């Protein structure tokens, strides 16, 4: 299940590795031409690059197959009526008027920004805060491959998810399951159904598809904005912020325009500063 949540990052990662491998081939070939004594070492490095690329491609293909198979299973659950579909507005009615429980399966970074009042939070994937040998490379890859832009942290599957749900809800409960965009909540529905929960309702499109009046929301951010972050959020370059700008007008856009100008100015200052430091170091070496 963890692999499903990280598919977009790994897809980018594969492209990056392919480009990196290609540039490595060029530099390795140049080294061979310029310094024949490095031939044996270079060939060894080249084989390592090829092996890493092949392993990455195999892993990516496996993830694509797993995702395709999962989507077919989820579509069958909905098509066969084993999981009922609700719009965010219908979910809001069910929670407010009928008192049906809403299970929020989003990770903590999204839940802490905004949540539905009286909802129960049990994440199926949560932020991986470990710093062990296996986690650090994943965090670095996630950041380099787009985490800096989207603000999406490295997530890991909670193996205690079903146990935690069972502690809160008996298996005959009518559960409304939701996440930010609808994908992880559908994965959660599959797990819950296979565990014996037969009265499941899935919020199609997730909280991101909800309007302000659909649900009673608490938290520091609008519910639609809970899934955004990173540089894209800071600059206002997400779809959610563009939609808000269209409603709010120029005043909303000016804030992000000022931020963008600030980024360019800061980059110029850093560039000029680096040049000055370079000249200073050059003068020291010269004298």
Secondary structure, 3 states (H helix, E strand, C coil): CHHHHCHHHHHHHHHHHHHHHHHHHHHHHHHHHHCHHHHHHHHHHHHHHHHHHHHHHHHHHHHHHHHHHHHHHHHHHHHCCCEEEECHHHHHHHHHHHCCEEEECCCHHHHCCCEECCCEECCCEEECCCCCHHHHHHHHHHHHHHHHHHCCCCEEECCCHHHHHHHHCCCCCCEEEECCCCHHHHHHHHHHHHCCCCCEEEECCCHHHCCCCCCCEECCCCHHHCCCCHHHHHHCCCHHHHHHHHHHCHHHHHHHHHHHHHHHHHHHHHHHHHHHHHHHHHHHHHC
